[in-house]
Amino acid sequence: MEPVSKDAGGLTSVPGLLHRNAQRFGTKPAYREKEFGIWQSWTWAETREEIRSLALGLLNLGAGPGDFIAIIGSNRPHLYWSMVASQMVGAIPVPVYQDSAAEEMAYVLDHCGARFVIAEDQEQVDKVIDVQEGLTNFEHMIYLDPRGMRKYDHSRLHDFAHVQEQGRAARDELSPELDRRIAGIGYDDTCVMLYTSGTTGKPKGVVLSNRNIIETSKNSSEFDHLGPGEEVLAYLPMAWVGDFIFSIGQAYWSGFCVNCPESAETMMTDLREIGPTYYFAPPRVFEGQLTTVMIRMEDAGKLKRWLFKTFMEHARKVGPMILDGKPVSAGDRLKYKLGDLCIYGPLKNTLGLSRVRVGYTAGEAIGPEIFDFYRSLGINLKQLYGQTEASVFITQQPDGEVRSDTVGVPSPGVEVKIAESGEVFYRGPGVFVEYYKNADSTASTKDAEGWVATGDAGFFEPDTGHLRIIDRAKDVGKMADGSLFAPKYVENKLKFFPNILEAVVFGNGRETCTAFINIDLNAVGNWAERNNIAYSSYQELAGHPQVLDTIQSHVEEVNRSVAEDEMLSGCQIHRFLILHKELDADDGEMTRTRKVRRKIIEEKFHDLITALYDGSDRIATRTEVTYEDGRKGYISATLDIRDAKVMPATTARVAAE
């Protein structure tokens, strides 16, 4: 084993950081949770006590070194504590996506061989019970919420609070063993195992060590000057590597407070009440917030709409420059201050982003227009580029060097190189140990020198040294005429429009590009209500002629923008259709982190793609869907296909100049 990094201060595990924080920040809040409309709070000292009690309870149940403990549920302090308690006893926490179907859960639980499951509530318990016969190593399940659990067989089922009580009762007997196990945790021992979202196949178990998590948390915290005074809102899936780094790694390294919302429905209200100083959201969250803003402005009076339009035009012109400390005229500053008083300030408060000092987005490329909108308000939103296999951070944007079309410079301690093929490679302290039980995939992803293949195509800008990601390397291709095909670039431009929730662009090896569009039911439904247009379903609204007209205008506006990019002007959309259903993870069309599974979509909707390219004006189709209760069914629809105007690239550039 390598010697412990001096920079880590000899703190070689998350339980070690917990002990330090309980001593250094003992009375400061470590966790808050909103329950029944009231914020509950635990200090670092109280958190250590809660976690130790659970760890003693796990020892009492027989949890041992090397055991896998699956944790299933939404963001709850007790479930975060479960991860640290698992580490204390020498076990390996495996957070699982809470919205996974029982079969998806069964794969993860069986693959890692989980002996224990800690579940949030009856819904998650029922999923595990449904598949437990196929789990060879499963022994005990602990549940957090006792509602509905009274008549269940409790021979292998335990109340979370009761496990803690039993741990406290056996404190004198078990504490020496627990302390021995905590002291024995090594820097290169496994900290957590996180499963990839599985865009191209079965999820892979990514093994991350204490060194990976702590070194990465230290470096990234120092990069953005994170300290114990930060407030974060933990609302993204606990099974996602970003949440683990922000809500466990950085929180324990820096000693800041993790706030858990009451529910997904109250998230925006809870966000406003907390007013986080450090905030992360994937592009879809920022897109959703912007859609909400635009819907509200459509409902506003003429004066408000005029004020919003006038001041937002000014904000786009000077807001990012003011944020980066660049010179701006006194008149422009004065007008911006007035805009802040009337528009930007109230809007940031409505969004819950008034106090954000550092904001990040990642996971997918964000549309430049969406990114610039938030920065124009004075929100220090930045981009990072990362992967589960990197413990998140590969590149980050330093303050004052933020742009919408790059993902920044290599994170501290990380090296990045571009292969001749254009694929991005990296190595650094956060590079994963291995894919669990998958030596072949490990060897094909990480070479003997520690370089990891990202699967993304990109390049470094020669003048700034910033990295630009074009698309997934496997998705980047060539049109029939040899021009570059990069679907995500066009899809992100389409998703800037509030009416468009999702887009999938096709065109690799073909003469033209085409697209599937998902409308945003909230935005388009709001428009329908304002115009007294009745509809009974998503499908009916998606097929309305006026909706098709609106989406066509958006597609043609995107074509004008794409035509201005010399390298990608061939990616203009010639024909499109609005899908009769929303793309859904339950139907296998997206991952649990809402990434499009292109291959599955191409196979499932091959008849629609054929119609886009054979000149058809309409296409009848029948599609299998999964209902919320897991039942399968079919929906049938006849879809209209529209042609969109495209612009010659040279004309667009002349017009732009």
N, C-alpha and C positions, 0 to 999 in steps of 0.2 A: 504493500500500500504506500502511496506517495505521502510525504509529510503534509500536515495540515497547513493550509495557506495562512501566512501571518496576517494577511489583510483581513481574513475572516475573524480575527481576534480569538482563535482557538475555539470558536463556536461551530461545532461540526454537525449540528442537527437542528431541526425545528424545535424539538423539546428543549434543547440547550438555549435557543433564542427565547423560548417561553420563560424559562427560569430567569434569564437575564432581565427580560422585560418586567416580570413580576417584582424584581428587586428595584429596577431603575424607574419604572413607571407604574408602580403598584396601585396608586389610587386613580390613575387616568383610565378613561373608558377604553376597552379593547373591542367590545362588541356591543351593538345595539340591535334590537329586533322589535318591530312593530307588531303587536298582537292585540286584537280587539280594539284597535284604534289608539292604543297607548304604547309609547316607546319604553321598552325594558332595557336596562343597561347592566353590563358586567365590567368591572375593572380588570386590569391585567392580573392582579392578585386573586380575584374571584375566579377568573378564567382558569388560572393554573390549578386552583382547587377543584373546579368542575372537571377538568380534563384528567387530573390524577385520580379522582374518584372513579371515573369511567374506566381508566386504564387498570385500576385495581379490580374493578368488576370484570373486565375482560380476562385478567389473569385468573380470577375465580372461576370463570367459565372454561379455562384451559387454553386460551389463546397463546400461541407460542411463536418463537422466531421463525420467520419465513412464511408464516400463514398469510393468505390473502383475505382481506376484509373489504367486501364491496359496500359502498355507501351510495344510497339511492334516495334522491329527494330534491326539493328546491332549496334555495339558499337559506339555511338556518344556522344560527350559532352552534347548536348542538351537533349538527352534522359536520361543521368545520372542526369542532372539538373531537369528533370521532376519528377524523384523519390523524390528528396529533396524538390522541390516545393510542391508536393503532401503532404509530411509530414508536411510542414509548415502550410497548411490550415486545418490540422487535418484529411486528407484523408489517405488511405492506398494504396501504390503503389503495383501493381501486374505485374511484367515483364513477358512477354510471349515469348516463343521460336519463333524467326522470320521465321524459316523454317517450322513451323507447317502448315498443310493443314487447309483450312477454317473450316472444321468440327471439327478438334482438337481444334482450337481457340474458336469455338462456345461453346464447353464444358466448357472451363476455364472461358470465359466471362460470361456465364450463371450461372455457379456454384458460382462464387464470386458476381454476380450481379453488374457488372461494370456499373457505370453511365457515365464515361468518358473513352475515348480511345485516347492515344497519339501515333500516328503511324509515322514511318519514311518516307514513300513514297507511291506512287500510288499503288504499289503491295500490301502493307499491308492494305491500305484503301479499295481496291477492295475486299479483303478477308472478311473484317468486313461487308462491304455493302452486300455481298452475303448471310450473315447469320443474318443480323440485325433484320429481321422480327421475329426471334425466341428469341431475347434478350429482356426480359420484362423491364429491368431497364435502358437500354442504352439510353442516351440523346444526348451527344455531342462527336464529334471526332475532334481532332486537328492533323494536318499533318505538318511534318517538311520540306519536299522537295516539292515545289509547282509545279514541272514539271508534265505536263499532267493533272493538276487538274482544269484548268480554266473553263471548261464547266460542272463541277459537280454541283449538287444542294448544295448550301452553307447554307441552312437554319439550318442544324445541323453540318456543316463542317466548320472548322476554320483554318486559316493559323497560324502556331506557332508564327511567327514574329508579326502578327497582334494582337494575344492574348497578347503578351508582350507589344505592343504599347498601347493597351487599358488599361492594368494594370498600365503602367506609367502615362497615362492620368488621371487615377482615384487614383493616389498615395495619395493625400491629404485626400481624402474621405475614402479610404480603409485601409491605413497604420495602424491606431489605432486597427482595428479589426484583421489585420494580426499579429501585435505584441502581441495582447491578446491571439491569438490561439497558437503562438509559445511558449509563456510563460506558456501556460497551458499543454504543452506536458509532460506527466509523464514518469518516467523510465520504468514502466511496461505497458505502452501503446504500441499498435502494431506499429512496425517499417516498416515491409514489409511482404507480403505473397508470398511465392514461391511454385510452384507446383512441386511435385516429378516427376521423369521421367516415372513412371508407367510401371515398368518391368513386373508386375504380374496382372495389372488391370488398372482401371481408375486412372489418376493422383490425388493425394491428396494435398489440400492446406495447407501448413505448415505455421502456424502463428508464427512469430518471433518478440519478443519485443525489445524495445530500450535497455533494460538491456542485453538481449541475444547478440545483435550485438556489443554494446559498450564494455561490459566486455570481450567478446571473442576477439575483435580487440585489446584491450589494452594488454591482456595477451599474445596473439600470437605475437604482435609487439615487446613486451619486450623480448620474448623468442629468437627472431632473431635479436634484436637490430636494428629494423627498425626506420629510422628517416626521417626528411623532405628532405634529399638529395637523397632519392631513386627515381629511374625512373622505371615505369612499363608499359608494353604494354597490353592494354585491347582489347582482340580479341576473347575471349571465350563468349558463349551466355550470355546475360545479365539476362536471366531467371534462370541461374544456380547459386546456392548458393555460389560457389567459387568465381565467378566474383563479386558478391555483397559484399562479405567480403573483397576481395583484392582491388576492385576499388571504393568502397564506405566506408566500415567499417574501414579498415586499412589506406586507403588513407586519410580519414578525421581525424582519430585519430592521425596519424603520420605527416600529412601535406605534403605528397609527391605528385609527379606529375603523372597523369594518361594520357597516350598517346594512341590515337585512330588511327589505321591504316586507309588508304584510302579505302581498300577493301580486301576481302579474297585473291584475286589474287596478290595483292601487299604486303601482310603481311610479307613475308620473307625479301623483300627489306626494308620495313619500320622498321622491327626488327633490321636490320643491322644499319640503320641510327640512331635509338634511342639508341641502345646498353644498354638495361635495366640492372639495378643492382639487381633487384628483379624480378624473372621470374617464372611463373607457366605454366605448360602444362600437359595435360593428357597423358598417355602412347602412345596413337595413334599419337600424334604430334611428340613425340621423335622418335617413330618408323618410321614415315614418313620422318623426317629429316635424320635419319640414312640410310633409303632406298635411298634417294637422293645422299648421300655421296657415298654409295656403287656403284650406277649407274655411277657416275662421275669417280670413280676409275676404273671401268671396261673399260671406254672409254679412260683412260690415257695411256701414253706410258709405256714401260717395266721398265724404270728407276724409274719413279714416283710410279708405282705399287710396286716395290721392296722397295723403301724408305718408303712408307706407311705401308707395311706389317712389315718391320723390326722395325720401330719405334713404331708402334702400339702394337707389341708384348712386347716391353720394357715398354710402357706406362701401359699396363694391369698388368705388374708385379710390378711396383713401383709407378705409378701415384697416386692411392688412398692413399698409405702410405705417400707420400710427402704432399698430400692435408691435411691429418689428423695430420701432424707434427710428424710422427713416424720416428725413425732412419733409414736412408738409406745411403749406402756407398757413398763415394765421387765420385767414378767412375760411379755409377748408376745415381747420381745427375747430373754429367756432361753430360752423354749421354742423360738424360731426357731434360736438357737445350738445347742441340743441336736439339733434336726432337721437342722441343717447337718452336725453331727458324724456322725449316724446315717444320714441319707438324702440330703440335698441335695449334700453334698460328694462322697461316693462316686458319686452319680449323674452329677454334672457331670464327674467324672474319667472315668467310663465313656464319656460322650458326647464326651470330648476338649475340653470347653469350660471347664475350670477356670480358665484364665488369660485368658479373653476380657474385654477392657476395653471394646471397642466391637463390637457385633454388629448386622448389618443383614439385613433380608429385604425382597425386592421382586420384581417381575416379574409377580406375581399378588397379589390380595388374600389375606391370611392369615386363617384363622378366628380370631376373638377368643379362643376357649378355648385354642387352641394357643399363641397369642402370650402370653397371660397365664400359661400353664403354665411357659414358659421364664423369664419375668421373675420369677415367684414363687420360682424357684430362686436368684435373685440374679444372673442373667445379664443384662447390659445390652443386651438385644435391642431394636432400634428399627426403625422402618419408614421407607423412603424411597420416593418416587414418581419414576419416571423413564422415559425413552425413549431408543432409539438416537439419534434426531434431536436429543436434548438433551445428548449426551455423558453420559448417565445422569441427572444430578441436576436435578430440578425442585423438589421439596420434601424436607425432612429433618426428623426429630424432634430437637430439642435435648435434652440431658441434663436430667432433671427435669421434662420436659413430654411424657412418652411415654404414649400411649393406644392401645388396640387398634383404635379405630374411626376414627382420623384418620391422615393421612400426614405431618403436621407443617406447618411453615411454609416459605415460599419459601427455597430454598438461596441462599447469598450471591451477590449479583449478578444473581439471577433475579427477574423480575417475572411475576406470575401474575394473570390476570383470568378472570372467569366471564361468558360471553356470555349474552344473554337466553334462548337455548335451553337453558342449563344446561351447555354444553360448556366445558371448561377450555382456556384458551390460555396460552402462556408465551413469554417471550423473555429472552435473556441471552447471556453469552459462549460458552456451549456449543452454541448453535443451529447445526445443520449447514449446510454450504455449499449443497448441492443433492443431489437424487437423480440419480445418474449416468445420462446419456442419457435423462432423463425430465423434461423441462421442464414438461410439463403437471401432473404430480403434484407437482413442487416448488412451482409457482404455486398449486395448490389447497391445499397444506399450510402454506406460509409466505407471508405477505403482504409488501407492499413495506416495511412498518415493522418487519419481523422477527418478528411474532407468529406462533406455530406452533399449529395446531389439533391437540389431542391425540387427539380422537376419544372422549374419556372424559367422562362426566357427573359433576358434583360441585358442591360449594358450600363457602364459608368459614363456619365457625361464628362468629357475631357476637361471642360473649363471649371466645373464645380466639384467633381469627385463624388457627386450624388448618384445613387443607383436608380435606374428606371426599370420597372418591370413591365414587359409588354403583355404577357399572358402566360397561362400554363404552357410549358414547352410542347406538350402533346396536343394542345388545342391550336397552337400557332401553325399555320400552314400556308399554302400558296393557292391563289386563284388559278383558273385555267390559263390566264395570260401571264402567270408568273408573279403577279403583284402579291404583296403580303396580306394574309388573312389572320386577323386577331379579333375574335368575336367579343371578348370581354370589354374591349375598348368601346365598341359600339353599344353593347348592352348597358354599360354604365351611363352613357349619354342618354339612352332611352329612359332609364330609371330615374333620371333627374326630374322628369315630369311627374307631378303628384298622381296623375291618372294611371300611371304604369307601375305596377308592383314588381313584375319580373319580366325578363325578356331572354329569349334563346335565339341566337343568330346562327345560320347555317351558310356554307359557301365553300368549304375546303375542297379544292379540286374542281370547282364548278365555275361557270362563266359569270354568275351573279350571286349576290347574297340575298337570303330571305330570312324571315323571322317569325317566331311565335311570340305573342304578347299575352301577358296576364294583366287584366285591369286591376286597379286598387278599388275594392268594393266600397271602402269608406269614402274615398274621394269622389268616385263616379256616382255612388249612391246619393251623396250629398247634392251633387249637380242635378240628379234626376228629381230629387225632392223639390229643389228650388224651381225646377221647370215643370212641375206637376206631371212627371212621367212615371206611370205606374209600372212596377215590375215585381215578379214573385220569386226570382232566383238570380243567382250569379249568372247562370247560363242565358237567361232571358235578357238581362242588362247587357251582357257582353255582345249579344247579337243585334242590339238596337242600332239602326242606321246612323243616328246622330253620334253614338259612341264610336262607331267605325270612322265617321268623318273626323271626329276629334283626334282619335289615335293616328289617323292618316296624316293629319297636319303635324303631329308630333314627330312622326317618322320622317316626314319631308324636311322638317327643321333640323333634325339630327343629320340627315343626308347633306344639308348645306354645310353643317359644321365639319362633318367627316371629310367632305370634298376639299376643305382647306388644308388638310394634312397630306402632304405630298406622298408620304410613305404608306398611308393607309386609305387613300382616297378610293381604292377599289372595293372597300368594304361597305359602300352605300347599299341600302336595302331597296331592292327592286319590287318585291312582293311580300305581303305579310298577312297573317290571320290572327284573330283574337281567339285564344283557346277557350273551350267550353267548360273548363274546370281549372281551379287553381292548382299549380304544381305543389305536390305535397310529399313530405317525408314518409308518411304512412303508406303512400303508394309507391315508394321507392324512387321517386323522381328527383328528390333532393336529399341531402344529408341532414342530420339533426342540427347541424350548424348552418343550414339553409344554403348550401352550395349545390349548384345544379349538377346532376349526374347526366352528362351529355349523352353518353353511350346508351343508357337506358331509355332516355327520352327519344333518341333517334330510332331505337328498336320499337318502342311502344307506339309511337306516332308516325311510323314509316309511311302510312297511307296519306297523312296530312302533308308530309314533306314532298312526297311524290306529286301531290296536287299543286303544291307551290311552284313546282318546276315544270309541270306539263301544260300549263296555261289554263287550267280549270278555273272557273269563276266561283264554283261552289263544291263542297265535298261533304257527303254524309259519313258519319263515323260512329263507332260504338266503343266505349272505353270502360275497363274494369276500374272500380274505385273501392276504397276501404272506408267504411263508416266508423264513427267514433267508438262504437262498441266492439269493433274488430270484425264485424260481418263484411262480406264482399257483395258487391252488386255491380250493375252496369248502368251507364247513362248514354243516351243516344242524342246526337245533335247533327244539324246541317249547318256548316260554317261557310260564311262568305269570305272570299279571298280578294284582297284589294291590291292594285298596282300603286306604287309610290313613285313620284317624280325623283329623278336623280339628276345631279348637276355635274357637268364636265369639270374636272379638277382645275384646269387652267382658268376657266371662267370664274370659279369660286375664289381663286387666289387673287385674280385681278380685282374682283369686286371687293374683296377684303382689304386690299391695299388702297 
